[in-house]
Amino acid sequence: MTNKVKLACRQPKVIMIYENEDDILGAASIIADQVEEYRTVMLNSEIGEKIQIIKPSVLLFALSNVQRSIELYTKLITDQHLDYPHYGILLCKNRESGVAFRCCIKGLFDNYFVYQPLYEKFRLKMIVHNGLLISQSAEKYKGLNEEQFEFIGEELTALIDSGGECKQSLLNSISKCKQQIKETEASLVEESKRTKVSSKELIEKINKTHIEPLLAELENNIKIGLDGMLQQLLAKQLGLKDLEHRAMELSSIKAADPQVILDALSPEASLCEEAVDMTNNANEIKRILVVEDNQIYRDMLVRVLAKEAYQVDEAADGLSALKKIRSNQYSLILMDLFMPNLDGINTTKQIKTINGGEDIPVIALTGNKNKELIKKWAEQGLQGYILKPSSKQEILEAVSRTAI
């Protein structure tokens, strides 16, 4: 069942203005998971009055093209419907990203995000998060919680937290120094007026009694924070070297029994489980062809599958894919629907012809929700689909469900 965009909140902090509901479903659901006080608003003649009443802190413009979003935003400002501090985000198609970038450089919008196709869901969360923090006090927005993130290892999580705390401590120290210097300068200027001290003597006194001690304190704070981070990085590096050393030992063992390989590894349960997966996959490495014209998404798919010990080839369109299929044996093909030269449906039609009458399982890669198109593709032997944007878990589950 198709998810509907969120419409319930009456006084939202974040609103998305749109024209076509199907265009925004992915982006709208991501923001709805992050912000409770959120609402989507369809463009109509009363949009200016609605905004003036609601006064949202963050506005996302997701109209049919960038020009229409620019025109609407400019009109809202000109008509004084947006006469208060706010954060404007332009949502655009990939082909319009250059124009969107210029809009932000010129100061019209505060940020932009490519939502067609939608790949970087966490970047969208970050943009909205920053917009809320910038446009209003932090107390009014609770921010992101850990449940909204994909699993990150404990060591990396600790390193990220430590790095963030170190940076924040540095910024706080700098801010404190600036404030103290400003207050000191003001008091000493007043004192110099009363005592008629020369400018040179005043500068020397400020340097000796205030600036130099503050800089020394700042330097010490930075050193303490960096030392802590370096210790964590060193520990992480040593751990990685140890793991690499054990992997080299593993590769030199020529034994069919997985237990022999497990004995060469650390007895830690998590590492043992990974070793079992590696050896099972190593017994019969599956060869997969990824056919996708978007290089960013294609590279992501290749990395995810390669880490699971699959042998992965790639192609940027249907014609290139058919050339590879003629000269290689593939267990599975992941294929985009819309591609230059030859699309997914017609490529799938040709596969059986060039493969001696045998089908190769095909999993569709698509962000398109047109049921007729998917049905038409399924008639050509489609085995499954991965809906864009997709997580690592969704990709691997779709692959594992397909018998290869």
Backbone torsions as a table, in degrees:
resi	resn	phi	psi	omega
1	MET	NA	135.8	-178.3
2	THR	-70.8	131.7	178.1
3	ASN	-75.7	136.1	176.7
4	LYS	-90.1	151.0	178.7
5	VAL	-72.1	156.4	-174.4
6	LYS	-79.1	129.2	-176.6
7	LEU	-127.6	-2.9	-163.1
8	ALA	-74.3	-40.1	-168.8
9	CYS	-65.2	130.4	-176.0
10	ARG	-86.0	-34.1	-179.5
11	GLN	-123.0	67.3	-173.9
12	PRO	-75.5	151.4	172.0
13	LYS	-83.7	-25.8	-177.6
14	VAL	-126.4	131.4	173.1
15	ILE	-130.7	149.5	174.1
16	MET	-118.5	124.1	179.8
17	ILE	-97.3	127.3	-174.5
18	TYR	-139.8	168.8	174.8
19	GLU	-115.9	-38.3	-177.8
20	ASN	-120.5	116.0	-175.4
21	GLU	-61.0	-36.4	-179.0
22	ASP	-63.0	-29.1	-178.1
23	ASP	-69.0	-29.2	-169.0
24	ILE	-107.6	2.0	-173.6
25	LEU	-54.7	-46.1	-178.4
26	GLY	-63.9	-52.1	-178.6
27	ALA	-65.1	-39.5	-178.1
28	ALA	-64.0	-40.4	-179.1
29	SER	-69.0	-33.8	178.2
30	ILE	-63.7	-45.1	-179.4
31	ILE	-70.4	-37.3	179.6
32	ALA	-61.4	-34.1	176.9
33	ASP	-69.1	-24.9	-174.5
34	GLN	-93.1	-40.6	-171.8
35	VAL	-122.6	122.6	178.9
36	GLU	-71.9	-41.3	-177.6
37	GLU	-87.7	74.5	-173.1
38	TYR	-139.2	147.8	-178.6
39	ARG	-153.2	143.4	171.3
40	THR	-98.8	139.9	-176.8
41	VAL	-129.5	122.1	178.9
42	MET	-76.2	137.6	-178.5
43	LEU	-62.7	128.4	173.9
44	ASN	-152.8	-178.1	-174.9
45	SER	-69.3	-15.4	-178.2
46	GLU	-100.6	11.0	-174.0
47	ILE	-61.0	-38.1	-179.4
48	GLY	-63.0	-44.8	179.8
49	GLU	-65.4	-37.8	179.0
50	LYS	-62.5	-44.8	-179.0
51	ILE	-65.1	-39.1	-179.2
52	GLN	-64.5	-31.9	178.3
53	ILE	-78.9	-45.5	-175.7
54	ILE	-73.4	-41.1	-175.6
55	LYS	51.5	60.3	179.2
56	PRO	-67.8	149.3	178.5
57	SER	-76.6	-35.3	-178.6
58	VAL	-125.8	130.8	178.2
59	LEU	-121.8	128.7	175.2
60	LEU	-109.8	127.6	-178.1
61	PHE	-104.6	112.7	-177.0
62	ALA	-124.5	58.8	-179.7
63	LEU	-85.1	179.6	-171.9
64	SER	-63.0	-27.2	174.4
65	ASN	-153.4	168.5	-175.5
66	VAL	-63.9	-38.6	-178.1
67	GLN	-59.2	-42.7	180.0
68	ARG	-65.8	-37.4	177.9
69	SER	-65.0	-41.5	178.5
70	ILE	-62.5	-45.7	-179.0
71	GLU	-61.4	-43.7	-179.1
72	LEU	-66.2	-46.5	-178.3
73	TYR	-61.3	-43.7	179.3
74	THR	-62.4	-40.9	179.8
75	LYS	-66.2	-41.2	179.5
76	LEU	-62.2	-38.0	178.2
77	ILE	-71.7	-45.5	-179.2
78	THR	-60.8	-40.4	-179.3
79	ASP	-81.4	4.6	177.0
80	GLN	62.7	29.0	172.5
81	HIS	-81.2	-20.4	177.8
82	LEU	-117.5	61.2	-176.4
83	ASP	-101.0	34.1	-178.2
84	TYR	-142.1	163.5	179.8
85	PRO	-62.5	128.8	180.0
86	HIS	-153.5	174.1	-178.8
87	TYR	-126.4	114.9	-176.5
88	GLY	-99.7	126.5	-179.1
89	ILE	-119.3	128.8	179.2
90	LEU	-98.6	120.2	174.0
91	LEU	-95.9	135.1	-173.9
92	CYS	-144.6	166.6	172.1
93	LYS	-80.6	159.1	-175.5
94	ASN	-57.9	-38.9	-177.2
95	ARG	-69.5	-14.0	-179.9
96	GLU	-103.7	10.2	-174.7
97	SER	-63.9	-32.0	178.1
98	GLY	-62.7	-43.4	178.3
99	VAL	-66.3	-41.7	179.6
100	ALA	-61.8	-41.9	178.4
101	PHE	-59.6	-44.2	-179.9
102	ARG	-63.2	-39.0	178.4
103	CYS	-57.8	-40.0	-178.5
104	CYS	-76.2	-38.8	178.4
105	ILE	-62.2	-36.9	-179.6
106	LYS	-82.4	-2.3	174.0
107	GLY	86.2	9.7	178.9
108	LEU	-72.6	-56.1	175.4
109	PHE	-104.0	156.8	179.3
110	ASP	-82.5	-26.8	179.9
111	ASN	-164.2	166.0	175.8
112	TYR	-138.3	160.9	-179.3
113	PHE	-147.5	132.2	176.9
114	VAL	-83.0	111.4	-176.5
115	TYR	-110.7	0.2	174.9
116	GLN	-136.7	98.6	1.6
117	PRO	-79.1	156.5	-175.6
118	LEU	-100.8	109.4	-179.5
119	TYR	-113.3	-45.3	-169.5
120	GLU	-96.3	74.3	-174.6
121	LYS	-64.2	-33.4	-179.3
122	PHE	-72.1	-29.0	176.2
123	ARG	-66.4	-38.2	176.8
124	LEU	-62.9	-43.2	176.9
125	LYS	-59.6	-41.7	-178.8
126	MET	-64.6	-42.0	-179.6
127	ILE	-62.1	-46.6	179.3
128	VAL	-64.9	-42.3	178.5
129	HIS	-57.4	-49.8	179.5
130	ASN	-63.9	-37.8	178.6
131	GLY	-61.6	-41.4	178.6
132	LEU	-66.9	-39.5	-180.0
133	LEU	-68.7	-37.8	-178.0
134	ILE	-74.1	-39.0	-172.5
135	SER	-85.7	-10.7	179.8
136	GLN	-155.1	171.2	-178.7
137	SER	-68.2	146.7	-176.1
138	ALA	-62.4	-25.6	-177.2
139	GLU	-64.7	-24.3	-177.1
140	LYS	-83.7	-10.9	-177.7
141	TYR	-129.6	120.2	-175.7
142	LYS	-72.7	-21.9	178.3
143	GLY	86.4	-171.5	-178.3
144	LEU	-81.1	147.9	174.9
145	ASN	-114.4	165.6	-173.4
146	GLU	-61.2	-27.1	-176.8
147	GLU	-65.7	-20.3	-177.0
148	GLN	-85.4	-1.9	-179.5
149	PHE	-105.1	150.7	171.7
150	GLU	-70.7	160.4	-175.5
151	PHE	-60.0	131.0	175.1
152	ILE	-125.0	137.8	-178.1
153	GLY	-56.9	151.8	-176.3
154	GLU	-60.8	-40.5	-178.5
155	GLU	-64.6	-44.5	179.8
156	LEU	-67.5	-39.0	177.1
157	THR	-59.6	-45.0	179.2
158	ALA	-63.5	-38.4	179.9
159	LEU	-67.0	-41.9	178.2
160	ILE	-62.6	-46.6	179.6
161	ASP	-61.7	-42.9	-179.5
162	SER	-64.5	-43.3	178.7
163	GLY	-62.6	-42.1	178.4
164	GLY	-63.8	-42.2	178.2
165	GLU	-65.0	-38.6	179.3
166	CYS	-62.9	-46.5	179.9
167	LYS	-63.7	-44.7	-179.1
168	GLN	-63.4	-38.8	177.6
169	SER	-62.8	-40.9	178.3
170	LEU	-62.6	-46.7	-179.9
171	LEU	-63.2	-40.4	177.7
172	ASN	-63.6	-39.9	179.6
173	SER	-65.3	-42.6	178.3
174	ILE	-63.1	-44.7	179.1
175	SER	-61.5	-41.4	179.0
176	LYS	-63.5	-43.5	178.7
177	CYS	-61.0	-45.7	-179.8
178	LYS	-59.7	-44.4	-178.7
179	GLN	-65.4	-43.7	-180.0
180	GLN	-66.1	-40.1	177.7
181	ILE	-62.9	-41.8	180.0
182	LYS	-62.6	-45.3	179.3
183	GLU	-65.7	-40.1	-179.5
184	THR	-65.4	-43.7	179.6
185	GLU	-59.8	-42.0	-178.8
186	ALA	-63.4	-43.8	-178.6
187	SER	-68.4	-39.3	-179.6
188	LEU	-70.6	-33.8	176.0
189	VAL	-62.3	-42.7	177.5
190	GLU	-63.1	-41.7	179.7
191	GLU	-64.0	-39.9	-179.3
192	SER	-66.0	-31.9	178.4
193	LYS	-67.1	-37.2	-178.7
194	ARG	-75.2	-40.8	-175.5
195	THR	-95.3	-5.5	179.9
196	LYS	58.9	43.6	176.4
197	VAL	-78.1	143.7	-178.9
198	SER	-70.6	160.1	-179.5
199	SER	-61.1	-39.9	-178.7
200	LYS	-64.0	-44.2	179.2
201	GLU	-65.2	-38.2	179.3
202	LEU	-63.2	-44.3	-179.7
203	ILE	-63.8	-43.0	179.2
204	GLU	-62.1	-39.7	-179.4
205	LYS	-67.1	-41.8	179.0
206	ILE	-62.3	-45.1	-179.6
207	ASN	-61.0	-47.1	-173.8
208	LYS	-72.4	-42.5	-172.8
209	THR	-90.5	-20.3	-173.8
210	HIS	-130.5	-56.4	-172.7
211	ILE	-64.4	-48.4	-178.3
212	GLU	-62.1	-44.4	176.0
213	PRO	-62.8	-38.9	-179.9
214	LEU	-66.2	-42.0	178.5
215	LEU	-65.3	-37.4	177.2
216	ALA	-63.2	-41.0	178.1
217	GLU	-65.5	-41.9	179.4
218	LEU	-63.3	-44.4	179.1
219	GLU	-60.6	-40.4	179.4
220	ASN	-65.7	-42.2	178.5
221	ASN	-61.4	-42.2	179.3
222	ILE	-64.1	-44.0	-178.8
223	LYS	-60.9	-43.4	-179.6
224	ILE	-62.3	-45.9	-179.3
225	GLY	-64.5	-44.1	-179.6
226	LEU	-68.3	-36.9	177.8
227	ASP	-59.8	-41.8	178.9
228	GLY	-63.0	-43.2	179.2
229	MET	-65.9	-41.2	-179.8
230	LEU	-62.9	-36.9	177.7
231	GLN	-63.1	-42.8	178.8
232	GLN	-66.1	-41.7	179.2
233	LEU	-63.3	-40.5	179.1
234	LEU	-63.8	-43.5	179.0
235	ALA	-62.4	-41.0	179.0
236	LYS	-64.0	-44.2	-179.3
237	GLN	-62.2	-44.2	178.4
238	LEU	-61.4	-39.7	178.5
239	GLY	-64.1	-41.1	179.5
240	LEU	-66.9	-39.1	178.8
241	LYS	-64.2	-39.2	178.8
242	ASP	-63.4	-42.7	179.5
243	LEU	-65.6	-39.7	179.1
244	GLU	-63.5	-41.4	179.8
245	HIS	-61.5	-42.9	-179.9
246	ARG	-68.0	-33.8	178.1
247	ALA	-65.9	-37.3	177.8
248	MET	-65.6	-39.9	176.6
249	GLU	-62.3	-40.0	-179.2
250	LEU	-62.4	-42.2	-177.1
251	SER	-67.0	-22.4	-179.2
252	SER	-84.9	-9.6	-178.5
253	ILE	-86.7	119.2	-178.6
254	LYS	-106.9	76.4	-178.5
255	ALA	-134.8	139.4	-179.0
256	ALA	-79.7	-23.9	-177.3
257	ASP	-76.4	115.8	-179.6
258	PRO	-58.3	-27.7	-177.5
259	GLN	-65.2	-32.3	178.4
260	VAL	-63.6	-40.0	178.9
261	ILE	-69.4	-40.2	179.9
262	LEU	-61.9	-34.8	-179.9
263	ASP	-66.0	-23.2	-179.5
264	ALA	-82.0	-11.2	-177.5
265	LEU	-100.4	172.4	175.9
266	SER	-63.1	147.4	179.4
267	PRO	-74.1	0.9	-178.2
268	GLU	-62.2	137.9	-173.6
269	ALA	-59.7	-43.2	-175.6
270	SER	-64.7	-40.5	179.9
271	LEU	-68.8	-35.7	179.0
272	CYS	-63.8	-42.7	179.6
273	GLU	-62.5	-41.1	178.6
274	GLU	-65.0	-37.3	-179.9
275	ALA	-65.0	-40.5	177.5
276	VAL	-59.5	-46.1	179.5
277	ASP	-61.0	-43.0	-178.2
278	MET	-63.6	-43.8	-177.7
279	THR	-70.9	-37.6	177.9
280	ASN	-62.5	-44.5	179.1
281	ASN	-67.8	-34.4	-177.5
282	ALA	-66.7	-28.0	179.5
283	ASN	-60.6	-34.9	179.7
284	GLU	-150.1	88.3	-178.2
285	ILE	-69.8	124.7	179.0
286	LYS	-82.7	139.5	179.2
287	ARG	-104.5	122.9	-175.2
288	ILE	-121.2	140.3	175.1
289	LEU	-108.3	124.7	177.1
290	VAL	-103.6	119.0	-177.8
291	VAL	-115.1	106.4	-173.3
292	GLU	-156.2	128.0	-176.7
293	ASP	-81.2	-19.8	177.5
294	ASN	-83.8	112.3	-172.7
295	GLN	-63.4	-38.1	-179.0
296	ILE	-61.2	-48.5	-179.0
297	TYR	-68.9	-37.8	179.2
298	ARG	-63.0	-45.0	179.1
299	ASP	-61.7	-39.2	179.1
300	MET	-62.4	-44.9	179.4
301	LEU	-62.3	-43.7	-179.8
302	VAL	-61.2	-43.4	-179.9
303	ARG	-63.5	-44.9	-178.8
304	VAL	-60.5	-45.4	-177.2
305	LEU	-73.1	-39.0	-179.6
306	ALA	-63.2	-35.5	179.1
307	LYS	-66.6	-20.9	177.9
308	GLU	-94.2	15.9	176.5
309	ALA	72.2	18.1	171.3
310	TYR	-80.2	148.0	173.5
311	GLN	-90.5	121.3	-168.5
312	VAL	-122.6	129.3	168.8
313	ASP	-111.3	164.2	-178.7
314	GLU	-139.9	153.3	176.5
315	ALA	-144.9	149.8	-174.9
316	ALA	-95.0	-10.6	178.4
317	ASP	-159.1	175.7	-175.7
318	GLY	-64.3	-40.6	-179.0
319	LEU	-64.3	-43.2	177.5
320	SER	-63.6	-37.0	179.5
321	ALA	-63.5	-43.8	-179.0
322	LEU	-63.0	-36.8	177.4
323	LYS	-62.3	-42.4	179.5
324	LYS	-68.0	-38.0	-178.6
325	ILE	-65.6	-33.8	179.5
326	ARG	-63.9	-31.1	-173.0
327	SER	-110.5	3.3	-178.6
328	ASN	-139.4	157.6	175.9
329	GLN	-103.1	116.7	-179.3
330	TYR	-111.7	141.9	176.4
331	SER	-87.1	-23.6	-174.9
332	LEU	-159.2	148.2	176.7
333	ILE	-127.8	128.2	171.5
334	LEU	-102.9	121.3	-170.0
335	MET	-135.4	136.5	176.3
336	ASP	-74.4	156.9	178.5
337	LEU	-82.5	-57.2	-176.9
338	PHE	-95.8	113.5	178.9
339	MET	-141.5	154.8	175.4
340	PRO	-69.2	160.4	176.7
341	ASN	71.4	-55.1	178.8
342	LEU	-153.7	123.4	-175.1
343	ASP	-79.6	176.7	-175.0
344	GLY	-63.2	-41.0	-177.6
345	ILE	-64.4	-48.9	-177.8
346	ASN	-71.3	-29.9	174.8
347	THR	-65.0	-42.6	179.2
348	THR	-62.0	-37.5	177.4
349	LYS	-59.7	-39.6	-174.7
350	GLN	-77.6	-21.8	-173.1
351	ILE	-61.0	-45.7	-178.0
352	LYS	-62.7	-35.4	-179.3
353	THR	-64.3	-45.0	-176.3
354	ILE	-87.4	-4.6	-178.2
355	ASN	-106.3	27.0	176.3
356	GLY	67.4	29.6	178.7
357	GLY	85.1	-4.0	-178.9
358	GLU	-95.3	143.0	177.4
359	ASP	-83.3	144.0	167.0
360	ILE	-108.4	127.2	-179.7
361	PRO	-54.0	132.8	179.9
362	VAL	-121.3	130.3	173.0
363	ILE	-108.5	128.2	-177.4
364	ALA	-78.4	140.1	171.3
365	LEU	-111.6	110.9	-175.3
366	THR	-153.9	145.4	170.8
367	GLY	-106.9	3.0	-177.4
368	ASN	-84.9	131.9	-178.0
369	LYS	-102.5	14.8	178.9
370	ASN	-72.3	106.9	-174.9
371	LYS	-63.8	-33.5	-178.9
372	GLU	-66.5	-40.3	178.0
373	LEU	-64.0	-45.9	179.9
374	ILE	-62.6	-40.3	178.6
375	LYS	-63.2	-41.8	179.1
376	LYS	-62.9	-40.0	179.2
377	TRP	-68.8	-40.8	-179.0
378	ALA	-60.5	-31.9	179.0
379	GLU	-64.8	-19.0	179.0
380	GLN	-90.8	6.6	175.5
381	GLY	105.9	22.4	-180.0
382	LEU	-63.0	135.1	-176.9
383	GLN	-100.7	-17.3	-178.6
384	GLY	177.7	-178.2	179.1
385	TYR	-148.8	153.6	173.2
386	ILE	-121.3	117.0	-176.3
387	LEU	-85.1	126.7	177.6
388	LYS	-79.9	143.9	-7.3
389	PRO	-74.0	154.5	-174.9
390	SER	-131.9	146.8	177.4
391	SER	-90.9	167.8	177.3
392	LYS	-57.6	-43.2	-178.5
393	GLN	-62.4	-42.9	-179.7
394	GLU	-63.6	-39.8	179.5
395	ILE	-63.4	-49.4	-176.9
396	LEU	-67.9	-34.8	177.7
397	GLU	-65.2	-41.9	179.2
398	ALA	-63.9	-39.6	178.6
399	VAL	-66.6	-44.1	-177.3
400	SER	-68.0	-29.3	179.2
401	ARG	-71.4	-21.4	-177.9
402	THR	-92.3	124.8	-178.2
403	ALA	-68.5	113.0	178.4
404	ILE	-126.7	NA	NA
